[in-house]
Amino acid sequence: MITLYLPEMYLRIGFLFIFLVSFQSPLLPCEPFDPVSLKPTDASREDKDFFSFKQKLEKAIQEKNIKFIESVIDPQISFDFSEDGMGKSNFLKHWKLKQNPKNPEFWNELSQTVNLGFTFKDQIWSAPFLFNQTPESIDQYSYSLITGSVVNVRDKPSTKGKILTQLSWEFVKNEYDETNPKPSSKEPCNFKKVCISDGQIGYICEQYLRSPLGYRVGFSKKKNSWSMIFFVEGGD
């Protein structure tokens, strides 16, 4: 008869448990999570006055009409979470719009934000739609929304990579890429490393990802006219 000391017996039980768990549930590259989708919406048509303003805004963005933008910027606009992150003059300086009224960085960011649809909350029309509609279950600092239908998720940061799956308007978890590959001039976009809900690691073209803390813009009615009261990214 073989007698086992208690520590040795516990150790063997522990090894057996690990073996069984590993056999039944193979380790995945990242931790799986419940899939969460968020379909795009745009409620701006519900307010005829705002919808008319939005059409003018979209035209101004298309034409890079800085005079129109200046006319709707609120004197106390918020654009950054720093001490100097408020005020119209600081806003124009921040985006270098006085020196370069057609600054592509500003117009591209504003265009992408507005094109993702408006929602109405607390007397403010704001875009993109996910700013107000991201579920509480989603950590806004850790997840991004795929902003497109049938978006490829590849096994490496290249259009030559194998397509692991295709997702539409679904949240993915941001992953740090230790290799930090530099974008290739031959690639049509910059790829970001993500974890998808089934536990796979993949890469998605950056243009199809939007953080809930990415740029958002808000408009409020003041003295019978619409004012841009914030255009900001990040969190405080």
Secondary structure, 3 states (H helix, E strand, C coil): CCCCCHHHHHHHHHHHHHHHHHHHCCCCCCCCCCCCECCCCCCHHHCHHHHHHHHHHHHHHHHCCHHHHHHHEEEEEECCCCCCCECHHHHHHHCCCCCCCCCHHHHHHHHHHHHCCCEEECCEEEECCHHHHCCCCCCCCCEEEECCCCEEEECCCCCCCCEEEEECCEEEEECCCCCCCCCCCCCCCCEEEEECCCCCEEEEEHHHEECCCCCEEEEEEECCEEEEEEEECCCC
